[in-house]
Amino acid sequence: MIIIKGAVIKGQQLGRRMGFPTANIDAHDKRVDNGVYRSMVRIGTECYRAMTNVGLRPSVDGRTRLLEAHIFDFDRDIYGETIQVELLDKIRDEQKFSSIEELQRQLQRDAELCRQ
């Protein structure tokens, strides 16, 4: 398990528009391979299950390496707050999809797997 801490920063809001809002933090930690992870997110004293992508987001022409955590059953504004993301296990490598719709379908499959 790898733990990454950081302040939540504003992203492009693409995840929100696809139905998967994310808490984004800089991901300069070299211990972490790019990919999608089953994870836990700690905000203050509360802990939540999540699905987290670490990488460059090639399907949306990302240029900056980010950690993006989609926190299940969560809807709060946490911009600027420091969160702790525990990467439990990698479920797949980061990949480029041919369309946003294809990416959305894969995110749905990833979320189902991470919720198990």
VOGU-3710 file (C-alpha; in Angstrom, 3 decimals, decimal comma):
1> miiikgavik> 0,000/0,000/0,000  1,233/3,483/-0,898  -0,071/6,633/0,786  -0,065/10,013/-0,972  -1,081/13,276/0,690  -1,846/16,573/-0,958  -4,123/19,569/-1,260  -7,107/19,142/-3,580  -6,708/21,303/-6,684  -9,187/22,283/-9,364
11> gqqlgrrmgf> -8,965/20,244/-12,554  -10,693/20,473/-15,917  -14,026/19,222/-14,471  -14,132/16,444/-17,118  -14,753/13,703/-14,560  -17,722/15,622/-13,167  -19,233/15,960/-16,660  -18,820/12,196/-17,195  -20,510/11,329/-13,888  -17,249/10,619/-12,044
21> ptanidahdk> -16,221/13,775/-10,138  -12,698/13,563/-8,768  -10,540/15,083/-6,062  -7,267/15,960/-7,814  -3,826/16,309/-6,273  -0,362/16,589/-7,823  1,161/13,149/-8,326  4,898/13,613/-8,437  5,481/10,564/-6,233  7,748/8,282/-8,270
31> rvdngvyrsm> 6,839/5,208/-6,172  3,493/5,027/-7,969  3,029/3,568/-11,452  0,463/5,152/-13,740  -2,827/3,282/-13,610  -6,190/2,832/-11,929  -6,290/1,738/-8,281  -8,795/0,558/-5,707  -8,234/3,050/-2,907  -9,314/4,684/0,334
41> vrigtecyra> -9,421/8,455/0,831  -9,065/10,030/4,259  -10,469/13,532/4,733  -9,861/14,683/8,281  -11,019/11,799/10,469  -13,377/10,307/7,857  -12,426/7,535/5,448  -14,112/6,736/2,107  -13,804/4,034/-0,546  -12,613/5,308/-3,915
51> mtnvglrpsv> -11,269/4,556/-7,363  -8,126/6,491/-8,227  -6,302/7,189/-11,468  -2,652/8,206/-11,412  -1,144/9,453/-14,637  -1,254/11,780/-17,599  -4,867/11,142/-18,715  -3,999/10,362/-22,363  -7,659/10,109/-23,472  -8,173/13,811/-22,718
61> dgrtrlleah> -4,707/15,020/-23,783  -3,499/15,512/-20,253  -0,039/16,998/-19,874  0,413/17,045/-16,118  0,655/13,915/-14,009  -2,228/13,947/-11,545  -3,805/11,723/-8,963  -7,587/11,786/-9,464  -9,701/10,080/-6,801  -13,386/9,401/-7,452
71> ifdfdrdiyg> -14,769/9,076/-3,924  -17,815/6,808/-3,797  -21,036/8,199/-2,324  -19,456/11,600/-1,642  -20,581/15,089/-2,626  -18,727/17,856/-0,774  -16,564/20,758/-1,879  -13,071/19,930/-0,627  -10,947/22,231/-2,820  -7,881/23,323/-0,876
81> etiqvelldk> -8,266/20,639/1,792  -5,438/18,163/2,339  -6,472/14,569/1,737  -4,677/11,263/2,139  -5,098/8,650/-0,601  -4,200/5,045/0,181  -3,615/3,062/-3,014  -4,622/-0,481/-2,108  -4,182/-2,380/-5,362  -3,809/-1,612/-9,040
91> irdeqkfssi> -6,705/-2,832/-11,184  -5,365/-1,831/-14,617  -2,797/0,260/-16,456  -3,644/3,737/-17,684  -4,668/3,656/-21,329  -5,855/5,915/-24,141  -9,448/5,434/-25,278  -10,732/6,335/-28,737  -13,711/8,301/-27,383  -15,111/9,823/-24,191
101> eelqrqlqrd> -17,972/7,289/-24,384  -15,504/4,397/-24,408  -13,699/5,952/-21,421  -17,029/6,327/-19,556  -17,898/2,655/-20,131  -14,494/1,604/-18,776  -14,865/3,900/-15,747  -18,203/2,219/-14,988  -16,520/-1,221/-15,105  -13,632/0,058/-12,954
111> aelcrq> -16,050/1,498/-10,380  -17,928/-1,803/-10,145  -14,657/-3,645/-9,570  -13,454/-1,126/-6,958  -16,734/-1,291/-5,028  -16,453/-5,085/-4,594
//
